[in-house]
Structures are given as C-alpha cells and as structure tokens.
Amino acid sequence: MSTPSLSLSDRVAGCWLGKSIGGTLGLPAEGKPGPLNFSFYDPVPTSAPPNDDLELQLVWLDLLEKRGFALTQRDLAEGWLAHIHYMWDEYGRCRWNLRRGVPPAAAGVFENWFVSGMGSPIRSEIWACLCAGRPEHAAAYATLDASLDHGAEGIAGEVFLAVMQSLVLDGVALREACERGLAAIDSSTETARALGLAFRLHREGLPEWDAYRELVAKHGHDNFTHAPLNLGLIGWALAYGDGDFDRSLLLGTNCGYDTDCTAATVGATLGMLLGAARIPSRWKEPIGDAVWIGPGIQGIDAPKTLADLTARTLALAERFAAKPPETPVRVDPAPPLSSAALPGTILLEPLDGSTPVAWANGELPGSVLAAGGAEWTWTVGAETRSGVLLVALAREGCRLLIDGAPVIDCPAGVPFVPAVHRPASESCAGFTPTKPTHRVRLELRSRSTGQDASVIIATPNKHLTTWSGEVLPHAARL
C-alpha cells in the first residue's frame, strides 16, 4: 500500500505525529512481554510525554542546522557529551566511553554489553526525512549515528529503518520498501534473520500470533530492548498491519517488549505512508501538538510543537535535496584499544593468583572468570564519597564483599541485564564508604569462562563512575 500523491510535507508531518502517538501508546507497556491487550491509550493522556525515541533526534536536528550535512563521528560525539545526559543502557556506556577518551569510532563497541540495543534504531526518522528518496544517503547517516553507541545489530536496525522509511517518504509501496531495507543490511546479522523471518511467515500466510510466537521463540532475549527481536516485531507489525494505521499501531504495542520503541517506529512509518490528515482523529486529539523533552536533553534549540518540528525538518530536507553531498558521510572503523591506557582503569587481582588484569567497570575479563573471581582496591573519590550503587551479576551466581562483609549475594539464573537503572533486585545494593579505600572481593559460583558476569559502580544518579577515585570530564548534568 502506498499513497504516491501525497506531498513530502504531508508525509513528514505524518511521521512526527505517528512517532508521538506510538511512543505515547507504547510507553506504559515498556518491558512487558506480549501478547498484550491494548485497544487505545491506557491511561489516556492530555499530551505526549517525553520519549528518547524522539528526543535524541532533536539533538541531531539541532546539530544539522548548526553544522550542515558533512557530519563526522567526532561531531556526534560532541553532541553526546554536550546534550545527551541519560544513563540508560547504551547511552550510559557511550557517555562513559567518550568521557574516558575512547575514540568516537570505537565508542559503540568498546566494553559495551548493549551493542545490540534499540537505542539507535529508534533514531532513524531524522535521516529518512533528510534523505527522502535517497536510501544510500539515509543508510550512511544511520550507520554514522548508530556507530557511536552500538555494534553490528544496532547499526543494522537503524539502517533498515532509515532506508525503508526514506523510500516510503518517496511514495514507494511499504512492502517493496521493507524488502529494499532488508537488502541494505548485513545478511549475517540476527536483525536481518529476524526481519526475514517476519516477512517470510507473513508471505506464507501463517496467522499473525502464531508468527509472533515463532519470532519470540527464535529471537527472545533477557534484555527486552534487544534490537533483533524488536526489529523483527516491527517488521511483523508492518507486514500484518498491511497499511492500516490502527491495526499496525496496536500490533506494534501488543507485541510487548520495547513497546514505546516498536509502537513509535510503526506509528512514524504509517504516518509517512498515509500522511498526517489520514491518521484517525481519535489518536491525535489526546496528545495535541506539543513536543516535550525530558531533563536528559540539554542545551539545544528544541522545537516546541510538531508543526515546528515538521517545518524545520522540511527546511533541512529542501537544502539537502538542492545540494546533496557527492559522497555519503564516512564511518571510520573502530581502532584497536586497550583499557589499560585509559583513565579510570584499575587492576583486578584474580583469585587464583594469576597476573592482575586492567579493568574499569562492567563486564569481567576472561581471566577473572577462569579464576572464580577477583579482588581489587576501591579508592573513594569525590563522586563516590556520599554513596554509590553497586551491581554484581553473573549467570551462574556470585557474591560481592566489601572489607570481608557481604553486600550482594546474587543467585544463579537471574536474567543477565547489566543496567544500573533496572537491575534485578538480587543483584544490586547501595553502599556508603566509611574510609578512603576499601577492599572489594567478587566470588563467582562457577569458573565457567563462557558465562556473563559484570560488576558495576555508579553514582546515586545512576551514572557510571570510577573505582579509581578519578573524576572524568564531561559529567552528566542529570
């Protein structure tokens, strides 16, 4: 289904309206496994709440207006440090890596467990709108964007959506746009397999919820923001929704998991397909036209309304169409990097007496796994003096002790999601230091080198901090 007679203005307005509608509908269900049973907003809003799915794109809108189209990874890194202050998952890891001096080309993949999260696929619309009808350019910008906080799966998700949406904005039928978007990404990624499965099951006529169960069985994950699963669900909702706004949007919500993202992306895509005027009034009226941003986005000239956002997006798109760059933006490969040379690094002493190993925060080195744990010295600095949040998490169980006293006793089998803002209750604790240094000991219940295990120290506002006592530059203002 497509409506080629629509103007780009109609489609861009529909994009941002659909994004706002879907994010508002899906936000209350975020993190819940499906199937769910939404038929409308619950609760019914009086405006659209802030949502990072849209907010981060406003940072790139502001950056494009001020710096033009020849963006680099360095430009986006400066945008992250200056304007994006959220600590969630890959966002927090991106800021932590950049604060430690990790080159922007490596920031997405260096010591980042959330390389396959949904934080970048949700940012596709700004590039699709900028590059409407130019899928190669949309893919290049999406790759550039995603490389700052993701690896192959997050990049594949954003590229698929940016290419598919740039084509829909140009009047290409949704099914063809999805096929061309899938062809634009690395076929070896799990994201490509999940999308391919969703489209194949639809072509074969499998009932929608049977197809859903097969997708979840093959691509389910401890982390509800896992991009391959959620991209598969977006593809599933678009295929089975068949161009109907209500049906597509509700499938994109009732699928569960990262629902504010799936519903927002489906809503934006259907808005591009249909235009703002053809989105049913019952979805528009409760949220109005206002654009609200949360405290984690600071220092930008943000639009106050969807109308303003549409006008500014179209102005950029017109400038881009008049003189597109001769070559797409460049994404540099990640350089080799060692934690040992970066600030915030300490030495872990494996419990088997083997050679100490450099480490900073998060996932544990293989030598520590093989040794069944490690000890280290925590030097209390300015950021940790008033207290910290600690996470100790291992698939086969672990204990964290400070000065010999147990602080965390995490059993085996706890879902492995090493996120400070949403840890399993058994894996986290607060702690207030009582002296300048403390001895920390991690005891793993298994010496399996194949298990995931992580220890995290964070400030009370849930931003990563150092065990070394160093205060890194560009501290978040949230």
Secondary structure, DSSP 8 states (H G I E B T S, - for coil): ---TTS-HHHHHHHHHHHHHHHHHHHGGGTT-BS----SS-SS--SS----HHHHHHHHHHHHHHHH-S---HHHHHHHHHHHB---SHHHHHHHHHHHTT--HHHHTTTT-TTTTBSTTGGG-HHHHHHTTT-HHHHHHHHHHHHTTT--HHHHHHHHHHHHHHHHHHTT--HHHHHHHHHHTS-TTSHHHHHHHHHHHHHHTT--HHHHHHHHHHHH--SSTTBHHHHHHHHHHHHHHHTT-HHHHHHHHHHTBSSHHHHHHHHHHHHHHHH-GGGS-HHHHTTT-SB----TTB-SS---SBHHHHHHHHHHHHHHHHHS--SS-----------GGGSTT-EEEEETT----EEE-SEE--HHHHHHTEEEEEEE--TTTTT-EEEEEEETT-EEEEETTEEEEEE-TT------TTS--GGGEEEE---SSEEEEEEEES---TTS-EEEEEE-TTS-B--SS----SS----
